[in-house]
Amino acid sequence: MKLIKCYISSFGKIKDFEINFNEGITTINQENGWGKSTLASFIKAMFYGLNDSRQSIGENERKKFKPWNSTERFGGYLVVEKKGRVYKIERFFGTKEREDSVVVTDVETGKTFNTEDLGKRFFQIDEEGFVSTTYFTQKDFEIKSNASITAKYNETYEIQDTENYEKALKMLDERAKELKSRGDKGEISLTKAKIYQIKEDLIALKNFSTTIEDLKNQEKTLEKEVESLRIEQKLISDKITKAGEKEANKIKRQNYDKLVLERDKLVAENNRILEKLNGEIELAKRVEEYSALLGQLNELSIKLDGLEKDIENLKNLSQKPVEKTQNKSVNLPWLISSIGVGVLGIVFAFINLFVGLSVAVIGIISTIICLIVKPKGKVQEQENTGVLSLIESKEKDLKEYSSIYQKTKSVLDSYLIRFNVESSDYTTALREVKELLVYYQNNLDRLKVLSISIEELKSQKDIFDTDDSVEDLSYLREKLDKVSREFSEKASILADKKARIKSLEVQLEKKNEYEEELVELTELLEESQKEYELLNLTLDYLKKADENLKIKYRAPIENNLNKQLKNIAGEKLSANIDVDFKVTINEPSGAKDINYYSKGYRNLIEICKRFALIEVLFSDDKPFIILDDPFVNLDDEKLKEALELVNNISKEYQILYMICHESRRA
């Protein structure tokens, strides 16, 4: 069988890739990571599908090679030739196996074929056999013997009686384990256990009458004890209920006393507040209005201070000698002060419109005068006259504002004198009035809640009952717990006695059934033991037969192995191979296990063993061989020998040879 052409739509990292294969060796020399192993896996997947039985991405081929882009078609096609006919295998994969599609077409006729067990139909071996023969990877050269390789060999040599060997072996082994397995498990052990139990029960049945009578006497005694404990339990529960009610009433009374005490304290506190406020609660509630008035008073104080300073400055100015100046500029301090007075008046207008507007007008007039009066050249006597006029105006304003200030102060004094608050300033006095009002209102709100709670408790007459003649609640609960435990224990023992009596009575009635079952189980045990012995004999014979079959094809494989070894190493190297494909090397000192040799040496021998097996298995229809850079562990000398071997094999077999370095090109 030969590879003709391959196209990959998307598979792993390979996308939209096409290759035509040569008759002998098709070499793909690409760097690591290009996708050589992916290409080899794709060819295998065209015949055998994807192995997705494992969970890890490294071992689950469906997860490993699925394209990240969900819109790309996952798969491609492969064109092959088998016995002179050309077939196109087109396979695409889904998320799960049931979503896969595969079509096999005869290129010449256009007919399609059944695709079930496609790989086995092309190679006469399953996937494991394919991986152990014509599919060489870097990871594993070892040949794993399985039923499909054995069946293929038997088919080659016209031996047909072992095709279903593994199935039969597995079936017989599973049945033997059903009959007998480790840890006293299996049908035989279970049957023995049942026989033993029945014999024990039959022995016990002899004394059942006496045992039942004794158990019934114990049952009567226990019933009396249980009833007595039940009555005692009920009495204690009633006492606990009564004691609990008393305890709850006591707690309610204590709570009632606390609430009354709190109410009295709050009433006393509010009386004290009323005394401080002279009972003028409604007047006190206007405290925010007078707090705003205090703000006005403070602003008037600031204004008065400013006017006094302005008057003092103007008087000093009027007493200075006249000097000659040229184009004297505006008096900057006067201008800034005038503008400030105007702004302050506008702000103050929001609190007291009349006073605010008056102050604002004064500021504006002062600003205009400052801007207009600019002496040029020689200062004239008229300048002093203007300053004196301005002083007179400001003194008039000072008098008006002083009058407003005194009236505002008088209003505040008349308000605060109504209360018994003592403080060194208006701010502190007003704050104290506010705090007293807050406390008073909070106390009123709390008193409403307390009154409701007190009335509710007061309506419960039982809480004022002074009769405390009840037993201690904790003692009663401890006693009830003790009686309840004893009751449960006695009741459980009584239930066990009743169940035992019923069981014994039922078993006593079934004595004949037990005896009949004992006979049946004894016969079943004998049959199972005979079947188990026969199964073991059959398994031994099958294993020996399988080993004899493997012996028949061991010699041809060993001869081919030594032929391959001779081609690359001459007469100096020969080997033996057993039925499980284990190789030993003939040394002068005797046969030596292959594991004693270097990894490169072992790889070379395993490669030869593979080629030897291929030559034996596929004598009729020679398959193609995939070599996925298998010589990475070989030194220069062994690499040279391996490449000669590949060249020789390529004369008879088509080879797809993938490498990552030119030095390993065949």
C-alpha positions in Angstrom: 0.0 0.0 0.0 1.3 3.5 -0.9 0.6 7.1 0.0 -0.2 9.3 -3.0 -1.4 12.6 -1.7 -2.5 14.3 1.5 -4.5 17.5 2.2 -5.0 19.0 5.6 -7.8 21.6 6.0 -7.0 22.1 9.7 -5.4 19.7 12.2 -3.4 21.0 15.2 -1.1 23.7 14.0 -1.2 22.6 10.3 -3.7 24.5 8.1 -4.4 24.3 4.3 -1.4 22.0 3.7 -1.0 19.7 0.7 1.8 17.2 -0.1 2.4 14.6 -2.8 4.4 11.5 -1.8 7.4 9.9 -3.6 7.6 6.2 -4.5 10.7 5.6 -2.3 11.5 8.1 0.5 9.6 11.3 1.0 11.7 13.5 3.3 10.3 16.4 5.3 13.1 18.4 6.9 11.6 21.1 9.1 12.6 22.8 12.4 11.2 21.5 15.7 7.6 22.8 16.3 6.8 22.8 12.6 4.2 20.0 12.9 5.9 16.8 11.7 4.5 14.7 14.5 1.1 16.3 13.8 1.3 15.3 10.2 2.1 11.7 11.2 -0.9 11.7 13.7 -3.1 13.0 10.9 -2.3 10.1 8.6 -3.0 7.6 11.4 -6.2 9.4 12.2 -7.4 9.1 8.6 -7.4 5.3 9.1 -8.2 4.9 12.8 -9.9 8.2 13.9 -9.0 10.1 17.1 -8.3 8.6 20.4 -10.2 10.7 23.0 -10.6 8.2 25.9 -8.1 10.2 28.1 -8.9 13.5 29.9 -5.5 15.3 29.7 -4.9 17.4 26.6 -1.5 15.7 26.0 -3.1 12.3 25.6 -6.5 13.2 24.2 -6.0 13.6 20.5 -9.4 15.3 19.9 -8.6 18.0 22.4 -4.9 18.2 21.3 -5.5 18.7 17.5 -8.8 20.5 17.5 -8.4 24.0 15.8 -8.8 27.0 18.1 -10.9 28.7 15.4 -14.2 27.0 15.5 -15.1 28.0 11.9 -12.2 25.9 10.4 -12.9 22.4 9.2 -11.2 19.9 11.5 -9.7 17.2 9.2 -8.8 16.6 5.5 -8.3 13.7 3.1 -5.7 11.1 2.1 -5.2 9.4 -1.3 -3.7 5.9 -1.1 -3.1 3.0 -3.4 -3.8 -0.6 -2.3 -3.4 -3.6 -4.6 -3.5 -1.5 -7.8 -6.7 0.5 -6.8 -6.6 4.2 -5.7 -8.8 5.3 -2.8 -9.6 8.7 -1.3 -10.2 8.7 2.4 -11.9 11.9 3.5 -12.5 12.4 7.3 -13.6 15.4 9.3 -13.9 15.5 13.1 -16.4 17.1 15.5 -16.4 17.9 19.2 -17.4 14.3 19.9 -16.9 11.0 18.0 -20.6 10.8 17.0 -20.1 14.1 15.1 -17.3 12.7 13.0 -17.8 12.0 9.3 -15.7 9.7 7.0 -16.1 8.8 3.3 -14.0 6.3 1.4 -14.2 6.5 -2.4 -12.8 4.4 -5.2 -11.2 7.2 -7.3 -11.6 5.3 -10.6 -15.3 4.1 -10.2 -16.5 6.8 -7.8 -18.1 4.2 -5.5 -18.1 4.7 -1.8 -17.4 1.9 0.8 -18.3 0.9 4.3 -16.0 2.8 6.7 -16.4 0.6 9.8 -13.0 -0.6 11.2 -11.3 1.2 8.3 -7.8 0.9 9.6 -8.2 -2.8 10.3 -9.6 -3.4 6.8 -6.6 -1.7 5.1 -3.8 -3.1 7.3 -5.5 -6.2 9.0 -4.4 -4.8 12.4 -5.9 -2.4 14.9 -4.6 1.0 16.0 -2.3 -0.5 18.7 -0.9 -3.0 16.1 -0.3 -0.1 13.6 1.5 2.0 16.2 3.7 -1.1 17.0 4.7 -1.8 13.4 4.7 0.8 10.6 4.3 3.9 12.7 7.7 5.0 14.2 7.7 7.9 16.7 10.4 9.5 18.8 8.7 8.5 22.1 8.2 4.8 21.8 9.9 2.2 19.6 8.8 -0.8 21.7 6.6 -3.3 20.0 3.5 -4.2 22.1 2.2 -7.7 21.3 -1.6 -7.8 21.0 -4.3 -10.0 19.5 -4.5 -8.1 16.2 -0.7 -8.6 15.5 -1.2 -12.3 16.4 -4.2 -12.6 14.1 -2.4 -10.8 11.3 0.5 -13.2 11.6 -1.8 -16.2 11.7 -3.6 -14.9 8.6 -0.3 -14.6 6.8 0.6 -18.2 7.6 -3.0 -19.5 7.2 -3.6 -20.2 10.9 -7.2 -19.3 11.7 -7.9 -20.7 15.2 -6.7 -17.8 17.5 -8.5 -14.8 16.0 -10.7 -14.5 19.1 -8.1 -15.6 21.6 -8.0 -12.4 23.7 -11.8 -12.2 23.8 -12.1 -15.8 25.0 -9.3 -15.4 27.5 -10.9 -12.2 28.9 -14.4 -13.9 29.1 -13.0 -16.9 30.9 -10.9 -14.9 33.3 -13.9 -12.6 34.2 -16.1 -15.6 34.9 -13.4 -17.2 37.1 -13.2 -13.9 39.1 -16.9 -13.9 39.5 -16.7 -17.3 41.0 -13.6 -16.6 43.2 -11.6 -13.5 43.8 -9.3 -12.1 46.4 -10.5 -11.0 49.8 -13.2 -13.8 50.2 -15.2 -12.3 47.4 -17.0 -14.1 44.5 -19.9 -16.5 44.2 -18.1 -19.4 45.9 -17.2 -17.4 49.0 -20.7 -15.9 49.2 -22.2 -19.4 48.9 -19.9 -20.7 51.7 -20.9 -17.8 53.9 -24.6 -18.4 53.4 -24.2 -22.2 54.2 -22.3 -21.3 57.3 -25.0 -18.8 58.4 -27.8 -21.3 57.8 -26.0 -24.0 59.8 -25.6 -21.5 62.6 -29.2 -20.6 62.4 -30.3 -24.3 62.4 -28.3 -24.9 65.6 -29.8 -21.8 67.2 -33.3 -23.0 66.2 -33.1 -25.9 68.6 -33.1 -23.6 71.6 -35.5 -21.0 70.1 -38.5 -22.0 72.2 -36.7 -21.4 75.5 -35.0 -18.3 74.2 -38.4 -16.8 73.0 -40.0 -17.5 76.5 -37.1 -15.8 78.3 -37.2 -12.8 75.9 -41.0 -12.4 76.4 -40.5 -12.3 80.2 -37.8 -9.6 79.7 -40.2 -7.8 77.4 -42.9 -7.5 80.1 -40.4 -6.2 82.7 -39.1 -3.6 80.2 -42.6 -2.5 79.2 -43.3 -1.7 82.9 -40.0 0.2 83.3 -40.6 2.1 80.1 -44.2 3.1 81.1 -42.9 4.2 84.5 -40.2 6.4 82.9 -42.7 7.8 80.5 -45.0 9.0 83.3 -42.1 10.4 85.3 -40.9 12.2 82.1 -44.4 13.8 81.7 -44.4 15.0 85.3 -41.0 16.6 85.1 -42.0 18.2 81.7 -45.1 19.8 83.4 -42.9 21.1 86.3 -40.4 22.6 83.8 -43.2 24.3 81.9 -44.5 25.8 85.1 -41.0 26.8 86.3 -40.3 28.3 82.8 -43.4 30.4 83.0 -42.4 31.7 86.4 -38.9 32.4 85.2 -40.3 34.3 82.2 -42.6 36.3 84.4 -39.7 37.2 86.7 -37.7 38.4 83.7 -40.7 40.4 82.5 -41.1 42.0 85.9 -37.4 42.9 86.0 -37.7 44.5 82.6 -40.8 46.3 83.8 -38.9 47.8 86.7 -36.1 48.8 84.5 -38.4 50.6 82.1 -40.2 52.4 84.9 -36.9 53.5 86.4 -35.7 54.8 83.0 -39.1 56.6 82.5 -38.7 58.4 85.9 -35.2 59.4 85.1 -36.2 60.9 81.8 -39.2 62.8 83.4 -36.8 64.2 86.0 -34.3 65.1 83.3 -37.0 67.0 81.2 -38.2 68.8 84.4 -34.7 70.0 84.9 -34.5 71.2 81.3 -37.9 73.0 81.7 -36.5 74.7 84.8 -33.4 75.8 82.8 -35.6 77.1 80.1 -38.2 78.7 82.5 -40.9 76.6 80.8 -40.4 78.7 77.7 -40.1 75.7 75.3 -41.9 77.4 72.3 -39.7 80.4 72.7 -36.6 78.3 73.0 -37.5 76.6 69.7 -36.8 80.0 68.0 -33.2 79.7 68.9 -32.2 79.3 65.2 -33.7 82.7 64.4 -31.6 84.3 67.2 -28.5 82.4 66.1 -29.0 84.1 62.7 -29.3 87.5 64.6 -26.0 86.7 66.3 -24.4 86.3 62.8 -25.7 89.8 61.9 -24.4 91.2 65.1 -20.9 89.8 64.4 -21.0 91.2 60.9 -22.0 94.7 62.2 -19.1 94.5 64.7 -16.7 93.8 61.8 -18.3 96.8 59.8 -17.9 99.1 62.8 -14.3 98.2 63.2 -13.7 98.9 59.5 -15.4 102.3 59.7 -13.3 103.3 62.7 -10.1 102.4 61.0 -11.2 104.3 57.8 -11.9 107.4 59.8 -8.6 107.2 61.7 -6.7 106.8 58.3 -8.6 109.7 56.7 -7.8 112.0 59.7 -4.1 111.2 59.5 -4.2 111.9 55.8 -5.8 115.4 56.3 -3.0 116.4 58.7 -0.1 115.7 56.2 1.6 118.7 54.5 0.7 119.3 50.8 3.3 118.0 48.3 3.8 118.6 44.6 3.1 115.5 42.5 2.7 114.9 38.8 -0.2 112.7 37.6 -0.6 111.1 41.1 -2.4 107.7 40.7 -5.5 106.5 42.6 -5.1 105.9 46.4 -4.9 102.0 46.3 -5.6 101.3 50.0 -8.6 103.6 49.9 -9.9 101.9 46.7 -9.6 98.4 48.1 -11.2 99.4 51.4 -14.2 101.0 49.5 -14.7 98.0 47.3 -14.6 95.7 50.4 -17.3 97.8 52.1 -19.5 97.6 49.0 -19.2 93.8 48.8 -19.8 93.4 52.5 -23.0 95.5 52.2 -24.3 93.2 49.3 -23.7 90.1 51.4 -25.3 91.6 54.5 -28.4 92.5 52.5 -29.4 88.8 52.4 -29.7 88.9 56.2 -31.0 92.5 56.7 -32.1 94.3 53.5 -32.1 97.9 54.9 -28.8 97.7 56.7 -27.1 95.8 53.9 -28.2 98.2 51.1 -27.0 101.2 53.2 -23.6 99.7 53.7 -23.4 98.8 49.9 -24.3 102.4 48.9 -21.6 103.8 51.2 -19.0 101.4 49.6 -20.1 102.4 46.1 -19.9 106.1 46.8 -16.5 105.8 48.4 -15.2 103.8 45.4 -16.5 106.5 43.0 -14.9 109.3 45.0 -11.6 107.3 45.0 -11.6 106.9 41.2 -12.7 110.6 40.5 -10.4 112.4 42.9 -7.0 112.3 41.2 -4.8 115.4 41.9 -2.7 116.5 39.0 0.2 119.0 39.1 0.2 121.0 42.3 -2.1 119.8 45.1 -4.8 122.3 45.8 -6.3 123.2 49.1 -9.6 121.7 47.9 -8.2 118.2 48.5 -8.2 118.5 52.3 -11.8 119.8 52.1 -12.8 116.5 50.3 -11.1 114.3 52.9 -12.9 116.2 55.7 -16.2 115.7 53.9 -15.5 111.9 53.6 -14.6 111.7 57.3 -17.8 113.4 58.1 -19.8 110.9 56.0 -18.1 107.9 57.5 -18.7 109.2 61.1 -22.3 109.5 60.2 -22.3 105.9 59.0 -20.5 104.8 62.1 -23.2 106.4 64.2 -26.0 104.7 62.3 -24.4 101.2 62.4 -23.6 101.7 66.1 -27.3 102.3 66.7 -28.2 99.1 64.7 -25.6 97.1 66.6 -27.0 98.2 70.0 -30.6 97.4 69.0 -29.6 93.9 67.7 -27.6 93.3 70.9 -30.6 94.4 73.0 -32.9 91.9 71.2 -30.4 89.0 71.9 -30.1 90.0 75.5 -33.8 90.2 76.0 -34.1 86.6 74.5 -31.4 84.9 76.5 -32.4 86.6 79.8 -35.6 84.5 79.6 -33.6 81.3 80.3 -31.5 80.2 83.1 -28.3 79.8 81.0 -25.1 81.2 82.2 -22.3 81.9 79.8 -19.6 84.3 79.0 -20.7 84.9 75.4 -23.8 84.7 73.1 -22.4 81.7 71.0 -22.1 79.4 74.1 -25.4 80.5 75.5 -27.3 79.8 72.2 -25.5 76.4 71.9 -26.6 75.5 75.4 -30.3 76.4 74.5 -30.0 74.2 71.4 -28.6 71.2 73.3 -31.3 71.5 76.0 -34.0 71.4 73.3 -32.4 68.3 71.6 -32.2 66.5 74.9 -35.8 67.5 75.8 -37.2 66.2 72.4 -35.1 63.0 72.5 -36.4 62.3 76.0 -40.0 62.9 74.9 -39.6 60.4 72.0 -38.1 57.8 74.3 -40.9 58.4 76.9 -43.5 57.6 74.2 -41.8 54.2 73.5 -41.4 53.5 77.2 -45.0 54.3 77.9 -46.2 51.8 75.3 -43.8 49.0 76.6 -44.8 49.7 80.2 -48.5 49.5 79.5 -48.0 46.2 77.6 -46.1 44.7 80.5 -48.6 46.1 83.0 -51.5 44.4 81.2 -49.8 41.0 81.9 -51.1 40.4 85.5 -48.9 37.3 86.0 -45.7 39.2 86.1 -46.7 40.8 89.4 -47.3 37.4 91.0 -44.9 37.1 94.0 -45.3 33.4 94.4 -41.9 31.8 93.7 -42.5 28.4 95.2 -41.2 26.3 92.2 -38.3 24.0 91.9 -35.0 25.1 90.4 -35.3 25.2 86.5 -31.8 24.0 85.8 -32.2 21.1 88.3 -35.5 20.1 86.6 -33.9 20.2 83.1 -31.0 18.1 84.3 -33.3 15.5 85.9 -35.5 15.4 82.7 -32.4 14.9 80.6 -31.4 11.9 82.8 -34.9 10.4 82.7 -35.1 10.9 78.9 -31.8 9.2 78.3 -32.9 6.3 80.5 -36.2 6.1 78.7 -34.6 6.1 75.3 -32.2 3.3 76.3 -34.9 1.2 77.8 -37.2 1.8 74.8 -34.4 0.9 72.4 -33.7 -2.3 74.4 -37.4 -3.2 74.4 -37.6 -2.6 70.6 -34.6 -4.9 70.1 -36.2 -7.6 72.3 -39.5 -7.4 70.3 -37.6 -7.5 67.0 -35.5 -10.5 68.2 -38.6 -12.3 69.3 -40.3 -11.7 66.0 -37.2 -12.8 64.1 -36.9 -16.0 66.1 -40.6 -16.8 65.7 -40.3 -16.3 61.9 -37.1 -18.4 61.7 -38.7 -21.1 63.8 -41.5 -21.3 61.3 -39.0 -21.5 58.4 -36.8 -24.4 59.8 -37.9 -26.6 56.9 -37.1 -23.8 54.4 -33.6 -23.4 55.9 -32.9 -27.1 55.6 -34.0 -27.2 51.9 -32.0 -24.1 51.2 -28.9 -25.7 52.8 -29.2 -28.7 50.4 -29.5 -26.4 47.4 -26.6 -24.2 48.5 -24.4 -27.2 49.1 -25.1 -28.5 45.6 -24.5 -25.0 44.1 -21.2 -24.8 45.9 -20.0 -28.1 44.5 -21.0 -27.1 41.0 -19.3 -23.7 41.3 -16.1 -25.3 42.6 -16.1 -27.7 39.6 -16.8 -24.9 37.2 -13.9 -22.8 38.7 -11.5 -25.7 38.4 -12.6 -26.3 34.8 -12.1 -22.6 34.0 -8.6 -22.6 35.4 -7.7 -25.7 33.3 -9.2 -24.0 30.2 -7.3 -20.8 30.8 -4.0 -22.8 31.2 -4.6 -24.6 28.0 -5.5 -21.4 26.1 -2.4 -19.6 27.3 -0.2 -22.6 26.4 -1.9 -22.7 23.0 -1.3 -19.0 22.5 2.4 -19.4 23.5 2.7 -22.3 21.0 1.3 -20.1 18.2 3.7 -17.3 19.1 6.6 -19.8 19.0 5.7 -20.5 15.3 6.3 -16.9 14.2 9.2 -16.2 16.7 11.7 -17.9 14.4 10.9 -15.9 11.2 11.0 -12.6 13.1 14.3 -13.5 14.8 15.8 -14.5 11.4 14.7 -11.2 9.9 16.0 -9.2 12.9 19.4 -10.8 12.6 19.4 -10.1 8.8 18.8 -6.4 9.5 21.4 -6.4 12.2 23.9 -8.1 9.9 23.3 -5.4 7.2 24.3 -2.6 9.5 26.8 -4.3 11.9 28.1 -7.3 10.0 28.8 -10.7 11.7 29.7 -9.0 15.0 26.1 -8.6 16.2 23.3 -11.2 16.6 20.3 -11.3 18.8 17.5 -13.6 20.2 13.8 -12.7 20.5 11.1 -14.4 22.6 7.4 -14.7 21.9 6.8 -11.3 23.7 9.3 -9.6 21.4 11.9 -9.2 24.2 15.4 -9.1 22.7 18.7 -10.4 24.2 22.1 -9.9 22.5 24.5 -12.8 22.1 27.8 -12.0 23.7 30.8 -14.3 24.2 29.9 -14.5 27.9 26.3 -15.5 27.0 23.0 -13.8 26.2 22.7 -10.3 27.6 19.5 -8.3 28.2 19.1 -5.3 25.9 18.6 -2.9 28.8 22.4 -3.2 29.6 23.2 -1.3 26.4 23.0 2.5 25.7 19.8 4.2 24.7 21.1 4.8 21.2 22.1 1.1 20.8 18.7 0.0 22.1 16.9 2.3 19.7 18.9 0.9 16.7 18.0 -2.7 17.7 14.3 -1.7 18.3 14.2 -0.2 14.8 15.6 -3.3 13.3 13.1 -5.4 15.3 10.3 -3.2 13.8 11.5 -3.7 10.3 11.8 -7.4 10.9 8.2 -7.6 12.2 6.9 -5.6 9.2 8.6 -7.9 6.8 7.0 -11.0 8.4 3.5 -9.5 8.8 3.2 -7.8 5.5 4.6 -10.2 3.0 1.6 -9.9 0.6 0.7 -6.2 0.6 3.7 -4.1 1.7 2.6 -1.0 3.8 4.0 2.5 3.8 6.3 3.3 6.8 6.2 6.5 8.8 9.5 7.5 10.5 9.0 10.6 12.8 12.6 11.5 13.4 13.4 8.2 15.2 17.2 8.6 15.2 17.6 11.6 17.5 19.4 9.4 20.2 21.9 7.8 17.8 25.6 8.9 17.6 27.3 9.5 14.2 28.3 5.9 13.7 25.0 4.4 14.6 23.2 7.1 12.6 25.1 6.2 9.5 24.1 2.5 10.0 20.5 3.5 10.6 20.4 5.6 7.4 21.8 2.7 5.4 19.1 0.5 6.8 16.4 3.1 5.8 17.9 3.3 2.2 17.8 -0.5 1.9 14.2 -0.7 3.3 13.0 2.1 0.9 13.8 -0.2 -2.1 10.9 -2.4 -1.0 8.7 0.0 1.1 7.5 3.5 0.7 8.8 5.7 3.6 7.6 9.1 4.9 10.8 10.3 6.7 10.5 13.4 8.9 13.7 15.1 10.4 14.7 18.4 11.8 18.4 18.4 10.8 20.0 17.9 7.4 22.6 15.5 9.0 19.9 12.9 9.5 18.7 12.9 5.8 18.7 9.4 4.2 
